[in-house]
Amino acid sequence: MTALLRSRPLVILVYPQVEHEKDYLYHWMPFSLLTLAKPLLDDGLADVVIFDGNQRPAQEWPGFLDEHLDRACCIGISIMTGGAQIRHALDMAAVAQERPGCPPLVFGGPHVNVLAEQTARHELVDAVLIGPGQASMPAFVDAEVNGRSWETVPGLLAIDGPRTIRGPANPPKTGNLGGYPWHLLTVADYIRDDPTVAPRTLNYVSSQGCVYKCQFCYELTYQRKYSAMEAGAMLDDLADLADRYDISGVKFYDADWFVKIGRATEFCRLKAERNIALAWAASINPNDILRSRKQKLDLLPAIADSGCRRLLMGIESGSDRVLREVVRKDISSAQALDVASDIAAHGILGAYTFIVGFPDETDDEIEQTYSLIEQISALDPRPETRVHLFGPFPGTPLFDQALERGFAAPTTLEAWANFDYYDSQTPWTGTEMVARARAYTRLVKAPGAGR
């Protein structure tokens, strides 16, 4: 059996380090890589190893390559805009390319989806895969192993001087989630003492996509249809994780965990029936709560009773004009305050994010945002608040508007490597705006804080 397994090709998947603010306490588990690995393993196409730069120092990368490169048919590297992940990706790609017999370096991820040609032209990039990797990576591995043309790979783009190779379109549908190959990671390394959830909290992704159209949001760039695990299958997986790793909480990192309100209420019902004692937290859009009211569903009582400790919600602005015309959030500031009050009334910690520095936003509209933050901060339990500066992300409608207002976008992959969305990136924002935004950012970092 061992000889048979070693005869299969190997895919090296890489999640380069992400440099968040220094007060960021947790790291995502690289679910994007797990979703790539699953079809490769399920279909017997290849073995997979993962290098997570958030868990392993860069000094271990050369040794990791030396251990695995002789079997590798490709190295897949995921990159997103901001957080220095691109810089770390290029450093790792350079080290790999120096190795004799280095297989193709294939880049994918959010940044590639919107700036594919710019990425593909880089000398360290052999090819990029645009769209869901669940479809494109298995096809790429099959092409490499069986000598097929790259032109058969959905979403592939490769540029070598004057020569360009393009594969067919890669539809945005991502397919079913779940059944993650946990054995590829040391799961215990991702368990955190989260004071807002539980002492042994693990992050988790149960859905992809979002139905809302916030004009600044990176989710728009995926252009993918919403897909999610069913409540029962999700609880089966979480119960198994609780048994194996003694976790006491789960923090869902879905873009919006409540898109399907029926799934959310079913999760709560089944969790109680199965007596699964996990605290949990998730992201929610204010419109989810407004929709549940119209449908006469007791959403907040259900999730509070099921052990929900924290709800993360993007409110964005306290200005009704900005919410309506700029963000297109489809709520008013009064509705946002009402929803936040309802969350607090059910004993759930609210965590609210805001953005200042939108194109053409007035000083008075910024003051309206800070006024709303002060009103929300008076709730009990006192919510978390985080204020971001507007960062123009490529592929979003507000990116084009920012360009029209004088934002100078990076023009190379190296330049994007230093894009920091926590600092001022536009000519109409500055250090004073950054300082005030950080002064209004309040996170719970210790058990009992804010209670």
C-alpha positions in Angstrom: 0.0 0.0 0.0 2.8 2.4 0.9 4.5 1.9 -2.5 1.2 2.5 -4.3 0.6 5.8 -2.4 4.1 7.0 -3.2 3.7 6.3 -6.8 1.0 8.9 -7.1 2.1 12.5 -7.9 2.1 15.1 -5.2 0.5 18.5 -5.1 2.1 21.1 -2.8 -0.5 23.7 -1.7 0.7 26.9 -0.1 -1.1 29.6 2.0 1.5 32.3 2.5 1.6 34.3 5.7 -0.9 37.1 6.2 0.2 40.1 8.2 -2.8 41.5 10.0 -2.8 44.3 12.5 -0.7 43.4 15.5 -3.8 43.2 17.7 -5.3 40.4 15.5 -5.4 37.4 17.7 -6.4 34.6 15.4 -5.6 33.1 12.0 -7.9 31.5 9.5 -7.6 27.9 8.9 -6.7 27.6 5.1 -10.1 26.3 4.0 -9.4 27.4 0.5 -6.6 24.8 0.3 -8.7 22.2 2.0 -11.4 22.6 -0.7 -8.7 22.2 -3.4 -7.3 19.1 -1.7 -10.6 17.3 -1.3 -11.3 16.5 -5.0 -7.6 15.6 -5.6 -7.8 13.1 -2.8 -11.3 11.8 -3.4 -10.6 11.1 -7.1 -7.2 9.6 -6.4 -5.5 12.1 -8.7 -2.7 13.0 -6.3 -1.5 13.1 -2.7 -1.5 16.6 -1.1 0.7 18.4 1.4 -0.1 21.9 2.8 2.3 24.6 3.9 0.5 27.2 6.0 2.7 30.3 6.4 0.6 31.5 9.3 1.6 28.4 11.3 5.1 27.7 10.0 8.0 30.2 9.7 9.4 31.0 6.3 12.7 29.4 7.4 11.0 26.0 7.2 10.0 26.4 3.5 13.3 25.3 1.9 13.4 22.2 4.0 9.7 21.5 3.2 10.6 21.8 -0.5 13.5 19.5 -0.2 11.4 16.9 1.5 8.6 16.9 -1.1 9.8 18.3 -4.4 10.9 15.0 -6.0 7.2 13.9 -6.2 5.6 17.2 -6.8 3.7 17.8 -10.1 2.9 21.4 -9.2 2.9 24.0 -6.5 -0.4 25.8 -5.9 -0.1 29.2 -4.2 -3.2 31.2 -2.9 -3.0 35.0 -2.8 -5.4 37.7 -1.7 -5.0 41.5 -2.0 -3.5 43.1 1.1 -2.0 41.7 4.3 1.4 41.2 2.6 0.4 37.8 1.4 1.5 38.5 -2.1 5.0 39.6 -0.9 5.4 36.3 1.1 4.1 34.4 -1.9 6.7 35.9 -4.2 9.5 35.2 -1.7 8.4 31.5 -1.5 8.0 31.2 -5.2 11.5 32.5 -5.7 12.9 29.9 -3.4 11.0 27.2 -5.1 12.1 28.3 -8.6 15.7 28.1 -7.6 15.4 24.4 -7.0 16.3 22.1 -9.9 13.3 20.4 -11.4 10.9 22.8 -9.8 7.3 22.0 -11.1 4.9 24.6 -12.4 4.1 27.4 -9.9 0.3 28.0 -10.2 -1.3 31.0 -8.5 -4.9 31.3 -7.6 -7.2 33.0 -5.1 -9.0 36.3 -4.8 -6.3 38.5 -6.2 -5.9 36.3 -9.3 -9.6 36.4 -9.9 -9.6 40.1 -10.6 -6.0 40.8 -11.8 -5.3 37.5 -13.7 -3.3 38.9 -16.6 -1.1 41.2 -14.4 -0.4 38.2 -12.1 0.2 35.8 -15.0 2.9 38.1 -16.5 5.1 37.8 -13.5 8.3 35.9 -14.1 7.7 33.7 -11.0 4.2 32.7 -12.1 3.9 29.8 -14.6 0.1 29.9 -14.7 -2.9 31.3 -12.9 -6.2 29.6 -12.2 -9.3 31.9 -12.4 -12.5 31.0 -10.5 -13.2 28.1 -8.2 -10.2 25.9 -7.7 -12.3 22.8 -7.0 -12.8 22.5 -10.8 -9.5 24.0 -12.1 -6.9 22.4 -9.9 -7.9 18.7 -10.5 -8.0 19.5 -14.3 -4.5 21.1 -14.1 -3.1 18.1 -12.2 -4.7 15.7 -14.7 -3.1 17.7 -17.6 0.3 17.7 -16.0 0.3 14.0 -15.1 -1.2 12.7 -18.4 0.5 15.1 -20.8 -2.6 17.0 -21.8 -2.6 20.6 -23.1 -3.1 23.4 -20.5 -5.8 24.7 -22.9 -8.1 22.0 -21.5 -7.9 23.4 -17.9 -10.9 25.6 -16.9 -9.9 29.1 -15.9 -6.2 28.7 -16.8 -4.2 31.6 -18.1 -0.4 31.4 -18.8 1.6 34.2 -20.4 5.2 33.7 -21.5 6.4 36.6 -23.5 4.3 36.8 -26.6 2.7 33.4 -26.0 -0.6 33.2 -24.2 -2.4 30.0 -23.2 -6.1 30.1 -22.1 -8.3 27.4 -20.9 -12.1 27.4 -21.2 -14.3 29.4 -18.8 -14.5 28.2 -15.2 -18.1 28.6 -14.0 -18.5 30.3 -10.6 -20.5 27.5 -9.0 -18.3 26.0 -6.2 -20.2 22.8 -5.5 -20.7 21.1 -2.1 -18.6 21.9 0.9 -17.7 19.8 3.9 -15.8 16.5 4.3 -12.6 18.5 4.7 -9.4 16.5 4.7 -8.4 17.5 8.2 -5.5 15.1 8.3 -3.5 17.5 6.1 -3.3 20.0 8.9 -2.4 19.8 12.6 -5.9 20.9 13.7 -4.8 21.5 17.3 -2.6 24.4 16.1 -5.7 26.3 15.0 -7.6 26.1 18.3 -7.7 29.4 20.2 -8.9 30.7 23.5 -11.4 33.2 22.1 -12.8 35.4 24.9 -15.9 36.1 22.8 -16.8 32.5 22.1 -15.1 29.7 24.1 -11.7 28.6 25.6 -11.1 26.1 22.8 -12.5 27.7 19.6 -11.9 26.5 16.1 -12.7 28.5 13.0 -14.8 26.9 10.3 -16.3 27.6 6.8 -19.7 26.1 5.9 -20.6 28.2 2.8 -19.3 30.2 0.0 -20.7 33.3 -1.8 -23.0 36.1 -0.7 -26.3 37.3 -2.0 -25.8 40.9 -1.1 -24.2 43.6 -3.3 -22.2 45.9 -1.1 -20.2 47.9 -3.6 -16.8 47.8 -1.8 -16.9 44.1 -0.9 -14.5 41.5 -2.3 -17.2 38.9 -2.4 -18.5 40.6 -5.5 -15.3 39.7 -7.3 -15.9 36.0 -7.0 -19.1 36.2 -9.0 -20.0 32.8 -7.6 -23.4 31.5 -6.6 -24.1 30.9 -3.0 -23.5 27.3 -1.8 -23.7 25.9 1.7 -23.5 22.7 3.7 -26.8 21.4 5.0 -27.3 21.9 8.7 -27.2 18.2 9.5 -23.9 17.5 7.7 -22.4 20.5 9.3 -23.3 19.4 12.8 -22.0 15.9 12.0 -18.6 17.4 11.2 -18.6 19.7 14.1 -19.5 16.9 16.6 -16.7 14.8 15.2 -14.2 17.7 15.6 -15.4 18.2 19.2 -14.8 14.5 19.9 -11.4 14.4 18.3 -10.0 17.7 19.4 -12.0 18.7 22.5 -13.2 22.0 21.0 -15.7 24.0 23.0 -16.6 26.6 20.4 -16.7 27.2 16.7 -16.3 30.5 14.9 -17.8 30.5 11.4 -15.8 32.5 8.9 -18.5 32.4 6.2 -19.1 35.7 4.4 -22.7 35.6 5.7 -23.7 32.5 7.6 -27.4 33.4 7.6 -28.2 33.7 3.9 -30.5 30.7 4.2 -32.4 31.5 7.4 -34.1 28.1 7.3 -30.6 26.5 7.4 -29.8 28.6 10.5 -32.9 27.7 12.4 -32.5 24.0 11.4 -28.9 24.1 12.8 -30.2 25.5 16.1 -33.0 22.9 16.3 -30.7 19.9 15.5 -27.9 21.2 17.7 -30.3 21.1 20.7 -31.8 17.7 19.7 -28.3 16.2 19.5 -27.1 18.0 22.7 -24.0 19.3 21.0 -22.6 21.7 23.6 -20.6 24.0 21.4 -20.6 27.8 21.7 -20.5 29.5 18.4 -20.2 32.8 16.5 -20.9 33.9 12.9 -21.3 36.8 10.5 -24.7 38.1 9.7 -26.1 40.9 7.5 -28.6 43.2 9.1 -31.0 42.4 6.3 -31.0 38.7 7.5 -32.6 39.8 10.7 -35.1 42.1 8.9 -36.0 39.2 6.6 -36.6 36.9 9.5 -38.9 39.4 11.1 -41.0 39.6 7.9 -41.1 35.8 7.8 -42.2 35.8 11.4 -39.3 33.5 12.4 -37.8 33.8 15.9 -34.2 33.9 14.6 -32.5 35.7 17.4 -34.2 33.8 20.2 -33.3 30.5 18.5 -29.7 31.3 18.0 -29.3 32.8 21.5 -30.7 29.6 23.0 -28.4 27.4 20.8 -25.3 28.9 22.3 -24.5 31.8 19.9 -22.1 34.1 21.7 -21.2 36.7 19.1 -22.5 38.1 15.8 -20.3 40.0 13.4 -22.1 42.5 11.3 -20.9 45.1 8.8 -22.9 48.3 9.2 -20.4 50.4 7.3 -21.8 53.9 7.8 -24.1 56.1 9.9 -25.1 58.2 6.9 -28.2 57.1 5.1 -27.0 58.6 1.8 -23.7 56.7 2.0 -25.6 53.5 2.9 -28.1 54.0 0.1 -26.0 55.5 -2.8 -22.4 54.5 -2.1 -22.5 51.2 -0.2 -26.0 50.0 -1.4 -26.5 48.3 1.9 -30.3 48.3 1.6 -30.7 49.5 5.2 -31.0 52.8 7.0 -28.9 53.9 10.0 -32.1 53.7 12.2 -32.6 50.0 11.1 -29.0 49.2 11.9 -29.3 50.6 15.4 -32.6 48.8 15.9 -31.0 45.5 14.8 -28.0 46.0 17.0 -30.3 46.8 19.9 -32.2 43.5 19.3 -29.0 41.5 19.2 -28.0 43.0 22.6 -31.4 42.4 24.1 -30.9 38.7 23.4 -27.6 38.7 25.3 -25.5 38.2 22.2 -22.3 40.2 21.8 -22.5 42.3 18.7 -19.3 43.0 16.7 -19.8 45.8 14.2 -17.6 47.1 11.5 -17.6 50.5 9.9 -15.8 52.2 7.1 -14.8 55.9 6.7 -13.2 57.6 3.7 -15.5 56.4 1.0 -15.2 58.4 -2.3 -17.1 61.7 -2.0 -18.0 61.1 1.6 -18.4 64.4 3.4 -17.0 65.3 6.8 -20.6 65.5 8.2 -21.3 62.0 6.9 -18.2 60.7 8.7 -19.4 62.4 11.9 -22.8 60.6 11.5 -20.9 57.3 11.4 -19.0 58.0 14.6 -22.3 59.2 16.2 -23.9 55.8 15.4 -20.9 54.0 16.8 -21.3 55.9 20.1 -25.0 55.0 20.2 -24.3 51.3 19.5 -21.5 51.3 22.1 -24.0 52.3 24.8 -25.7 48.9 24.4 -25.4 46.1 27.0 -23.5 43.9 26.5 -21.2 46.6 25.1 -20.4 45.6 21.5 -17.1 45.4 19.8 -16.5 48.0 17.1 -13.9 48.2 14.4 -13.5 51.1 12.0 -11.7 50.6 8.7 -10.5 53.1 6.2 -11.9 52.6 2.8 -9.5 50.5 0.7 -10.2 50.3 -3.0 -10.2 46.6 -3.9 -9.7 45.7 -7.5 -12.8 44.3 -9.2 -15.3 46.1 -7.0 -17.5 49.0 -8.3 -16.0 51.4 -5.8 -12.5 50.6 -7.1 -13.4 52.2 -10.4 -14.9 55.2 -8.6 -11.7 55.6 -6.5 -9.6 55.6 -9.7 -11.8 58.5 -11.0 -11.2 60.4 -7.8 -7.4 60.2 -8.0 -6.5 56.8 -6.4 -3.3 55.5 -8.0 -3.6 51.8 -8.2 -0.5 49.5 -8.1 0.4 48.4 -11.6 2.6 45.3 -10.8 2.3 42.3 -8.6 5.2 43.6 -6.5 3.4 46.9 -5.9 0.3 45.1 -4.8 2.5 43.2 -2.3 2.7 46.3 -0.2 -1.0 47.3 -0.3 -2.1 47.7 3.3 -5.9 48.2 3.7 -5.4 49.3 7.4 -3.6 52.4 6.3 -4.5 55.4 4.1 -4.4 54.4 0.4 -6.3 57.2 -1.2 -5.5 61.0 -1.6 -8.6 62.1 0.4 -7.6 60.1 3.6 -4.7 60.6 5.9 -2.9 59.8 9.1 -5.5 61.7 11.3 -8.3 59.7 9.8 -6.3 56.5 10.5 -5.7 57.5 14.1 -9.4 58.3 14.8 -10.5 55.1 13.2 -8.2 53.1 15.5 -9.3 55.1 18.5 -12.9 54.0 17.9 -11.9 50.3 17.4 -12.7 48.3 20.5 -12.1 44.5 20.6 -12.7 42.1 23.5 -9.4 40.5 24.2 -9.9 39.1 27.6 -12.6 36.9 29.2 -15.3 39.0 30.7 -14.2 42.3 29.1 -17.1 44.5 28.3 -19.7 42.4 30.1 
